[in-house]
Amino acid sequence: MSTSVKDASIPTIPFKARFSRWFGRNLLRIYMVFGFTYLFIPVAYTFAFSFNDAGKSNLIWKGFTLGNWQNPCGAPQICNALGNSIKIGALATLFSTILGTMIAFAIGRYKFKGRSTSNLLIFLPMATPEIVLGASLLSLFLVFKINPGFWPTVIAHVMFCVSFVVVTVKARIASLDPRLEQAAMDLYANERETFKRVTLPLVAPGIAGAALLAFSLSFDDFIITNFNSGTLITFPKFVYVAAARGIPAQANVIGSSMFFLALAIVIAGQLVHRRRSR
Amino acid sequence: MSFTLPKVRVPYLLLFPGFAFLFTFFILPIANLAQTSTQTPIPGGDTGQYQQTFAFSNYLNAFLDNREQFARSFIYATLATVFALAIAYPLAYAIAFKSGKFKNIFLVLVVAPFFTSFLLRTIAWKQILGEEGFVVPTLRNLHVMGQSTTITSTAVAVVAGMTYNFLPFMTLPLYASLERIDPRTIEASGDLYANGITTFRRVTVPLSLPGVVAGTLLTFIPAAGDYVNASILGSPNTKMIGNVIESRYFKIVDYPTAAALSFTLMAAILILVTLYIRKAGTEELV
């Protein structure tokens, strides 16, 4: 009924009023288009310039080439840096996910003395600027005469990833329906079985999300890494150093590949999740 | 229970490894930083050698020498937070209420730019807005911009860069709290003759407040300590406190000043955050 009223009223309303009504209705959609365009401009730029036939300094468009994609390790040191970042990211993800998930279960599942202090200890690293985290950790390593490098960087990354893992997994635990576990117990599963076959599978997507977050935080970190890695080159460090004299197009290739890879993982995760929940 | 642990101990056992780690590599370094911050150079020693003299004047000197950079950090971070909130709120609102079954896809799209290294994206902005990009020459030809005005190397570019880089940190908590709003509360408001704007102002915004608090904190804190945007997009005139700490550490090896500055920054942020949380009246942080 409402549509027929609207249709009938269209010819009598002048264009300007019709436009402003359309605009009012679609304001949020228009806004979304602008918002996402803004978010993706530099990503599109990075992708486009990965095909630039620019040699060492990728500043001005010089012509299309697939060469950079065929030879992503073409720039000196770049694949070494990428390898270090992946190794550090994998180790930091592994340790921070284990430690963080344990803490999340303790805080999310039990009432105990010191629970609010525990929450504070988890919040504090997130409330501390990265530069303070990086600088303070470096000072500690210097006191104990530990040279900055690979393992100090892994430790630094685990330290700042743990809180993010705790928060992510805790949110998932909080959203669980307690009746599912009660049902398992009613069906004579003991605590261990209930945990293994009901609780853990239900929390698993949260843990996977936390691990992905930890990896992307670690892989992309520059400030803390810069303090604790010494002469070790990671991918963000490579980009930062190269920025002074022009970044090789291979860096754009690697940045774009990471983007598509992460997107594929997230979408695959969503699809698996959707199929399971059907 | 099949294993014999007393149940009370379970949470502590779960906490122990993680907290032992955080104690060693977060609490201890911060304590050590406090210790370093009151040291002074050893007379006649090499550069980088310091002794503890409880020189609390380090704080005063560090602060007075870098007042400008401190002020700039807080102004830039506040501006970036306000802009990010203004951009992210409608975006999160549209995703939560107007995107139907595409909700998850839009959510992934918000996070997706994250995965291209943030340094690459910041440098991409520098090149897009720089002298060789197409934006500046176009605006100059249209006489919107003066022939010698630039976008990069200005405060505008630094604030814009920070706004951009921290946008997902703002959008995600906002989305999470908006998505949790029971649509019936909004219908109820309409039933009570509130129009769209009143409903938004009196129902939606208050209910999304935890997200606003979490988002502003997750944006403001890293923005206040950031130095990467200022060093890529800015000039010596846009140096922030992060740039000073970085150069004190690496270029001047003046650890006590760097430590005093770090501590002052941390304290200032913690005080602001506490006041802000009190004011916003929410305990739910993240």
HADDOCK unambig.tbl for C-alpha pairs under 7 A between the chains (distance, minus, plus):
assign (segid A and resid 28 and name CA) (segid B and resid 94 and name CA) 5.97 0.50 0.50
assign (segid A and resid 32 and name CA) (segid B and resid 91 and name CA) 5.90 0.50 0.50
assign (segid A and resid 35 and name CA) (segid B and resid 91 and name CA) 6.78 0.50 0.50
assign (segid A and resid 39 and name CA) (segid B and resid 113 and name CA) 6.75 0.50 0.50
assign (segid A and resid 40 and name CA) (segid B and resid 113 and name CA) 6.49 0.50 0.50
assign (segid A and resid 42 and name CA) (segid B and resid 121 and name CA) 5.24 0.50 0.50
assign (segid A and resid 42 and name CA) (segid B and resid 124 and name CA) 5.39 0.50 0.50
assign (segid A and resid 42 and name CA) (segid B and resid 125 and name CA) 6.13 0.50 0.50
assign (segid A and resid 43 and name CA) (segid B and resid 113 and name CA) 6.33 0.50 0.50
assign (segid A and resid 43 and name CA) (segid B and resid 116 and name CA) 6.81 0.50 0.50
assign (segid A and resid 43 and name CA) (segid B and resid 121 and name CA) 6.46 0.50 0.50
assign (segid A and resid 45 and name CA) (segid B and resid 124 and name CA) 6.50 0.50 0.50
assign (segid A and resid 46 and name CA) (segid B and resid 124 and name CA) 6.41 0.50 0.50
assign (segid A and resid 59 and name CA) (segid B and resid 127 and name CA) 7.00 0.50 0.50
assign (segid A and resid 60 and name CA) (segid B and resid 132 and name CA) 6.99 0.50 0.50
assign (segid A and resid 99 and name CA) (segid B and resid 17 and name CA) 6.59 0.50 0.50
assign (segid A and resid 99 and name CA) (segid B and resid 18 and name CA) 4.85 0.50 0.50
assign (segid A and resid 100 and name CA) (segid B and resid 18 and name CA) 6.72 0.50 0.50
assign (segid A and resid 102 and name CA) (segid B and resid 14 and name CA) 5.16 0.50 0.50
assign (segid A and resid 102 and name CA) (segid B and resid 15 and name CA) 6.47 0.50 0.50
assign (segid A and resid 103 and name CA) (segid B and resid 14 and name CA) 5.92 0.50 0.50
assign (segid A and resid 103 and name CA) (segid B and resid 15 and name CA) 4.96 0.50 0.50
assign (segid A and resid 103 and name CA) (segid B and resid 18 and name CA) 6.68 0.50 0.50
assign (segid A and resid 106 and name CA) (segid B and resid 11 and name CA) 4.55 0.50 0.50
assign (segid A and resid 106 and name CA) (segid B and resid 14 and name CA) 5.85 0.50 0.50
assign (segid A and resid 106 and name CA) (segid B and resid 15 and name CA) 6.38 0.50 0.50
assign (segid A and resid 110 and name CA) (segid B and resid 11 and name CA) 6.34 0.50 0.50
assign (segid A and resid 127 and name CA) (segid B and resid 221 and name CA) 6.34 0.50 0.50
assign (segid A and resid 128 and name CA) (segid B and resid 266 and name CA) 6.23 0.50 0.50
assign (segid A and resid 129 and name CA) (segid B and resid 221 and name CA) 5.99 0.50 0.50
assign (segid A and resid 129 and name CA) (segid B and resid 222 and name CA) 5.38 0.50 0.50
assign (segid A and resid 129 and name CA) (segid B and resid 225 and name CA) 5.11 0.50 0.50
assign (segid A and resid 129 and name CA) (segid B and resid 266 and name CA) 7.00 0.50 0.50
assign (segid A and resid 130 and name CA) (segid B and resid 222 and name CA) 6.74 0.50 0.50
assign (segid A and resid 130 and name CA) (segid B and resid 225 and name CA) 6.69 0.50 0.50
assign (segid A and resid 131 and name CA) (segid B and resid 225 and name CA) 6.17 0.50 0.50
assign (segid A and resid 131 and name CA) (segid B and resid 242 and name CA) 6.70 0.50 0.50
assign (segid A and resid 132 and name CA) (segid B and resid 262 and name CA) 5.42 0.50 0.50
assign (segid A and resid 136 and name CA) (segid B and resid 29 and name CA) 4.98 0.50 0.50
assign (segid A and resid 136 and name CA) (segid B and resid 30 and name CA) 5.71 0.50 0.50
assign (segid A and resid 136 and name CA) (segid B and resid 33 and name CA) 5.45 0.50 0.50
assign (segid A and resid 137 and name CA) (segid B and resid 25 and name CA) 6.67 0.50 0.50
assign (segid A and resid 137 and name CA) (segid B and resid 29 and name CA) 5.23 0.50 0.50
assign (segid A and resid 139 and name CA) (segid B and resid 29 and name CA) 6.99 0.50 0.50
assign (segid A and resid 139 and name CA) (segid B and resid 33 and name CA) 6.84 0.50 0.50
assign (segid A and resid 140 and name CA) (segid B and resid 29 and name CA) 5.34 0.50 0.50
assign (segid A and resid 140 and name CA) (segid B and resid 32 and name CA) 6.55 0.50 0.50
assign (segid A and resid 159 and name CA) (segid B and resid 22 and name CA) 6.35 0.50 0.50
assign (segid A and resid 159 and name CA) (segid B and resid 25 and name CA) 6.65 0.50 0.50
assign (segid A and resid 159 and name CA) (segid B and resid 26 and name CA) 6.98 0.50 0.50
assign (segid A and resid 190 and name CA) (segid B and resid 1 and name CA) 6.95 0.50 0.50
assign (segid A and resid 191 and name CA) (segid B and resid 1 and name CA) 6.18 0.50 0.50
assign (segid A and resid 216 and name CA) (segid B and resid 115 and name CA) 6.73 0.50 0.50
assign (segid A and resid 220 and name CA) (segid B and resid 117 and name CA) 5.64 0.50 0.50
assign (segid A and resid 220 and name CA) (segid B and resid 118 and name CA) 6.74 0.50 0.50
assign (segid A and resid 236 and name CA) (segid B and resid 119 and name CA) 6.61 0.50 0.50
assign (segid A and resid 239 and name CA) (segid B and resid 119 and name CA) 6.89 0.50 0.50
assign (segid A and resid 240 and name CA) (segid B and resid 119 and name CA) 6.91 0.50 0.50
assign (segid A and resid 255 and name CA) (segid B and resid 116 and name CA) 4.87 0.50 0.50
assign (segid A and resid 255 and name CA) (segid B and resid 117 and name CA) 5.90 0.50 0.50
assign (segid A and resid 256 and name CA) (segid B and resid 116 and name CA) 6.14 0.50 0.50
assign (segid A and resid 258 and name CA) (segid B and resid 115 and name CA) 6.19 0.50 0.50
assign (segid A and resid 258 and name CA) (segid B and resid 116 and name CA) 6.22 0.50 0.50
assign (segid A and resid 259 and name CA) (segid B and resid 112 and name CA) 6.84 0.50 0.50
assign (segid A and resid 259 and name CA) (segid B and resid 115 and name CA) 4.87 0.50 0.50
assign (segid A and resid 259 and name CA) (segid B and resid 116 and name CA) 5.09 0.50 0.50
assign (segid A and resid 262 and name CA) (segid B and resid 115 and name CA) 6.59 0.50 0.50
assign (segid A and resid 263 and name CA) (segid B and resid 112 and name CA) 6.43 0.50 0.50
